[in-house]
Amino acid sequence: MNHLKKGLVSTLLAGALLAGCGAESEATETAAVDLNTLTTEEIETKAKEEGKFQSVGMPDTWANWGETWTAIEESYGITQADTDMSSAEEIALFEAEKDNPTKDIGDVGQSFGPIAEDKGVTTPYKTSYWDEIPEWAKDDDGDWVVGYTGTISFITNTNAVAEAPTSFADILEGDYKVSIGDVNAATQAQNAVLAAAIANGGDETNLEPGIAFFAELASQGRLDMGDTDLARLEAGEIEVGIYWDFNALNYADSIEAGNPDAAFAVTIPQDGTVQSGYATIINAYAPNPHAAALAREYILSDEGQINLAKGYARPIRESVELPADVQEKLIAADQYEAAQPIEDTAAWDKAAAGLGQTWQEEVLTKIN
């Protein structure tokens, strides 16, 4: 699984990304499709006629997308192919190839949903499950809608650390190293700073308590600047890491399944953390808009939400009853009481944009 997939990457790989099929007249016609005026049955019929769709940023191994694509093909005879990329790259691609579109749907970090809408690269579609989606997790018209959430958590190698931390305060009292990843590029690492800020009285408008937290770790010589990838976890190089809960749970289970001596604990910070979602966006110029809409419909269905939970992601629809074996994969709901969503997305976008420089000046200079 690629942690940097959802990083704040703004560079578009021009040559390959501009290649595509279709014509300008087709793109203009497709952009005018009003999916919200169609019934679910009409969308399904038209989607079957299209017979295929292409996604971006939705690889098989991320949040168990592979099982979702298999189910869609088996249920509707519609095939799918994906190109993995970051949220920013997805939006840039939709915009760049609007005259020759090839892609239909993408999965972006929640903060990128409004950006995609502002750039005019989204087609609204609310789905039949619209009323069950929390207000903070969707656009008014359906230009973007969160399908699952992640919460910043701790993963602890319990062979190296006897007592797994359950709060940011616990971490400050520890004597182990903490891994966060690349704050300049990775959304996960940036949200770790926000989570630490929340736990220490800040929020998306005030990241200074989070910066101060990591500056203190750096001054103690306890900030590990290495990658937060599976290989380092597996090799025992990470004592405590700060990850999205679905990444942490997936990594822990994967390592323990292959190594009976490995042992990890995944915990949600009880003094505060951030919960954020990943949202689907349907390309305004999609060559297969109805297939993309049907994919969103399935993702938000009971079956689709269960598939995401199998990939350790927490479904956005709380009414979905998860099978017992799937529920066991997840952390108990009562552990998330201190988790809060980003409310001021504009403030967070601005803060995240300048976070790399602040991190360099106020944290990395403290490493000893």
C-alpha positions in Angstrom: 0.0 0.0 0.0 1.4 3.4 -1.0 1.1 5.9 1.9 2.2 8.8 -0.4 -0.6 8.0 -2.7 -2.8 10.6 -1.0 0.0 13.1 -0.4 -0.1 16.7 -1.4 1.5 16.2 -4.8 1.0 19.1 -7.2 3.1 18.1 -10.2 1.4 16.5 -13.2 3.3 14.1 -15.3 2.4 15.8 -18.5 3.3 13.5 -21.3 1.6 10.2 -20.2 -1.3 12.0 -18.5 -2.3 13.9 -21.5 -2.7 10.8 -23.6 -6.3 9.6 -24.0 -9.2 8.7 -26.2 -12.4 10.5 -27.2 -13.1 13.8 -28.8 -13.8 17.3 -27.7 -17.5 17.1 -28.7 -17.8 13.9 -26.7 -16.3 15.6 -23.6 -18.7 18.5 -23.9 -21.7 16.3 -24.2 -20.6 14.1 -21.3 -19.9 17.1 -19.1 -23.6 18.1 -19.5 -25.0 14.8 -18.0 -27.2 15.4 -15.1 -27.0 12.2 -13.0 -29.2 13.5 -10.3 -32.2 13.6 -12.6 -31.9 9.8 -13.3 -33.3 7.0 -11.2 -31.0 4.3 -9.9 -32.5 1.9 -12.4 -31.8 4.3 -15.3 -28.2 4.7 -14.2 -27.8 1.0 -14.0 -29.2 0.5 -17.5 -26.9 3.1 -19.0 -23.9 1.9 -17.0 -24.4 -1.6 -18.4 -24.5 -0.1 -21.9 -21.2 1.7 -21.2 -19.8 -1.6 -19.9 -16.6 -0.2 -18.3 -15.0 2.6 -16.4 -11.6 3.7 -15.3 -10.7 4.9 -11.8 -7.7 6.8 -10.4 -6.3 6.5 -7.0 -8.3 3.4 -6.2 -5.9 0.4 -6.4 -7.0 -3.0 -5.4 -4.9 -3.1 -2.2 -6.2 0.3 -0.8 -9.2 -0.1 1.4 -10.0 -3.4 -0.3 -11.1 -1.7 -3.6 -10.2 -4.9 -5.4 -13.2 -6.8 -3.9 -15.5 -3.9 -4.8 -14.4 -4.0 -8.5 -14.9 -7.7 -8.6 -18.4 -7.4 -7.2 -19.3 -4.7 -9.7 -18.1 -6.9 -12.6 -19.9 -10.0 -11.3 -23.2 -8.1 -10.6 -23.4 -5.8 -13.6 -20.9 -7.1 -16.2 -18.9 -3.8 -16.0 -15.1 -3.9 -16.0 -12.8 -1.5 -14.3 -9.1 -0.5 -14.5 -7.2 1.8 -12.2 -4.2 4.2 -12.3 -2.8 4.9 -8.8 -2.0 8.5 -8.1 -2.3 11.2 -5.4 -5.4 13.3 -4.8 -3.8 16.4 -6.4 -2.7 14.4 -9.4 -6.2 13.0 -9.9 -7.7 16.5 -10.0 -5.0 17.8 -12.3 -5.5 14.8 -14.7 -9.3 15.4 -14.9 -8.5 19.0 -15.8 -5.7 18.4 -18.2 -7.4 15.8 -20.4 -10.9 17.3 -20.5 -10.8 17.4 -24.3 -9.7 13.8 -24.5 -10.9 12.2 -21.3 -10.0 8.7 -20.3 -10.9 8.5 -16.5 -14.3 8.4 -14.8 -14.0 8.4 -11.1 -11.4 9.1 -8.4 -10.9 8.8 -4.6 -9.4 11.9 -2.9 -8.7 13.0 0.6 -11.7 14.9 1.9 -10.0 18.3 1.7 -9.5 17.8 -2.0 -13.2 17.4 -2.7 -14.0 21.1 -2.6 -10.9 21.8 -4.6 -12.1 19.5 -7.4 -15.5 21.1 -7.3 -14.0 24.6 -7.5 -12.0 23.6 -10.5 -15.1 22.4 -12.2 -14.0 18.8 -12.8 -16.8 17.1 -10.9 -20.2 15.8 -11.9 -22.8 15.8 -9.0 -24.5 12.5 -8.0 -26.1 12.0 -4.6 -26.9 8.3 -4.7 -29.9 6.7 -3.0 -28.1 6.6 0.3 -27.7 10.4 0.5 -29.7 11.0 3.6 -27.5 8.6 5.6 -24.3 10.6 4.9 -23.3 13.1 7.6 -23.5 16.7 6.5 -19.7 17.2 7.0 -19.0 14.3 4.7 -20.7 15.5 1.5 -21.1 18.4 -0.9 -24.6 19.9 -1.1 -25.1 18.7 -4.6 -23.1 15.5 -4.6 -19.9 16.8 -6.3 -18.0 14.8 -3.7 -19.1 12.4 -1.0 -17.0 10.6 1.7 -17.2 6.8 1.5 -15.1 5.9 4.5 -13.0 7.5 7.2 -9.6 7.2 8.7 -8.5 8.3 12.1 -4.9 9.1 13.2 -3.8 6.3 15.4 -0.7 4.8 17.0 0.8 1.5 16.0 3.2 0.1 18.6 5.7 -2.8 18.2 5.0 -4.4 21.6 8.2 -6.5 21.3 10.1 -3.2 21.6 7.7 -1.1 23.7 6.2 -2.8 26.7 3.2 -0.5 27.2 1.5 0.9 24.1 0.6 4.6 24.3 -3.1 5.5 24.2 -2.6 9.3 24.2 -0.2 11.9 22.9 0.6 12.6 26.6 1.7 9.0 27.0 4.1 9.4 24.1 5.8 12.4 25.8 6.3 10.4 28.9 7.9 7.5 26.9 11.5 6.7 26.0 11.0 5.2 22.6 11.3 6.7 19.1 8.3 7.9 17.2 7.9 7.7 13.4 5.6 10.1 11.6 6.8 10.1 7.9 7.3 12.9 5.4 5.4 16.0 6.6 6.3 17.8 3.4 4.5 15.3 1.1 2.2 12.8 3.0 -1.3 13.7 4.0 -1.0 11.0 6.7 2.0 12.8 8.3 0.3 16.2 8.0 -2.8 14.9 9.8 -0.6 13.4 12.5 0.6 17.0 13.3 -3.1 18.1 13.3 -4.0 15.2 15.6 -1.2 16.2 18.0 -2.5 19.8 17.9 -6.1 18.7 18.7 -4.8 16.6 21.6 -3.0 19.7 23.0 -5.7 22.3 22.6 -5.3 23.3 19.0 -7.2 22.6 15.8 -6.9 23.2 12.1 -6.7 26.9 12.6 -3.9 26.6 15.2 -1.3 23.9 14.6 1.3 25.3 16.9 0.5 22.9 19.8 1.1 20.0 17.4 4.4 21.6 16.1 5.5 22.1 19.7 4.7 18.5 20.5 7.0 17.2 17.8 9.6 19.8 18.5 9.8 18.4 22.0 10.2 14.9 20.7 12.9 16.1 18.3 14.8 17.8 21.1 14.7 14.6 23.1 16.2 12.7 20.2 13.0 10.6 19.9 11.8 11.6 16.4 12.5 9.0 13.8 12.7 10.5 10.4 12.7 7.3 8.4 9.9 6.0 6.1 6.8 4.7 7.6 6.4 1.9 5.1 5.6 -1.8 5.7 9.2 -2.9 5.2 10.5 -0.9 8.2 7.6 -2.0 10.4 8.2 -5.6 9.4 11.9 -5.3 10.1 11.2 -3.9 13.6 12.7 -0.5 12.8 9.7 1.4 14.0 8.8 1.4 17.7 5.8 3.6 17.6 4.3 5.0 14.4 1.5 7.5 13.8 -0.7 6.2 11.0 -4.3 6.2 9.7 -6.0 3.5 11.6 -6.8 1.5 8.5 -3.2 1.5 7.4 -2.0 0.6 10.9 -4.5 -2.3 11.3 -3.7 -3.6 7.8 0.0 -3.5 8.4 -0.2 -5.2 11.8 -2.4 -8.0 10.6 -0.2 -8.5 7.5 3.0 -8.7 9.5 1.6 -10.9 12.2 0.2 -13.3 9.7 3.6 -13.9 8.2 5.6 -13.8 11.4 4.2 -15.5 14.6 6.8 -13.7 16.7 5.7 -10.2 15.6 3.3 -8.3 17.9 1.6 -5.0 17.4 -1.0 -2.9 19.2 -3.1 -0.3 17.4 -4.6 2.4 19.6 -6.7 5.6 19.1 -5.3 8.6 21.0 -7.8 9.3 23.9 -6.7 12.9 24.4 -7.7 13.9 20.9 -7.1 13.1 17.3 -8.4 13.8 13.8 -10.8 11.9 11.7 -10.9 12.5 8.0 -12.6 10.9 5.1 -11.8 9.9 1.5 -14.3 11.0 -1.1 -15.3 9.8 -4.5 -15.3 12.4 -7.3 -16.9 11.7 -10.7 -15.1 13.3 -13.6 -17.1 16.1 -15.2 -15.8 14.9 -18.6 -16.1 11.2 -17.8 -16.5 9.0 -21.0 -18.5 6.6 -18.8 -20.4 8.8 -16.3 -23.2 6.3 -15.6 -20.8 3.5 -14.8 -19.0 5.9 -12.5 -22.2 6.8 -10.8 -23.1 3.2 -10.4 -19.7 2.6 -8.8 -20.4 5.3 -6.3 -23.9 3.8 -5.7 -22.3 0.5 -5.0 -19.5 1.9 -2.7 -22.2 3.4 -0.5 -24.4 0.3 -0.5 -24.3 -2.1 2.4 -22.2 -4.5 0.4 -19.8 -1.8 -0.7 -19.4 -0.4 2.9 -18.7 -3.9 4.2 -16.0 -4.4 1.5 -14.3 -1.2 2.7 -14.5 -2.4 6.3 -12.8 -5.6 5.2 -9.9 -3.3 4.2 -9.9 -1.9 7.7 -11.6 1.4 6.7 -14.5 2.7 8.8 -17.7 3.0 6.7 -19.3 6.4 6.5 -22.8 4.9 6.9 -23.3 4.0 10.5 -26.5 2.1 9.9 -24.6 -0.7 8.0 -24.4 -3.8 10.1 -21.0 -5.4 9.7 -20.6 -9.2 9.9 -18.9 -10.3 13.1 -15.7 -11.3 11.5 -15.4 -7.9 9.7 -16.3 -6.0 12.9 -13.5 -7.8 14.7 -11.0 -6.3 12.2 -11.9 -2.8 13.4 -11.2 -0.9 16.7 -14.3 -0.6 19.0 -16.4 2.5 18.2 -16.2 3.8 21.8 -12.4 4.4 21.3 -13.2 7.1 18.8 -15.0 9.5 21.1 -12.1 12.0 21.1 -11.8 11.9 17.3 -13.1 15.0 15.5 -13.5 15.8 11.8 -11.9 18.8 10.2 -14.6 21.6 10.3 -12.8 24.5 8.7 -11.4 23.0 5.5 -10.3 26.3 4.1 -8.2 27.0 7.2 -6.7 23.4 7.1 -5.9 23.8 3.4 -4.0 26.9 4.1 -2.2 25.5 7.2 -1.3 22.3 5.3 0.2 24.2 2.4 2.7 25.9 4.7 3.3 23.0 7.1 6.4 21.7 5.4 8.3 25.0 5.9 7.1 25.3 9.5 8.2 21.7 10.2 11.6 22.4 8.8 12.1 25.6 10.8 10.5 24.6 14.1 10.9 20.8 14.4 13.8 19.5 12.3 16.1 22.2 13.6 15.6 20.6 17.1 16.8 17.1 16.2 19.9 16.1 18.1 
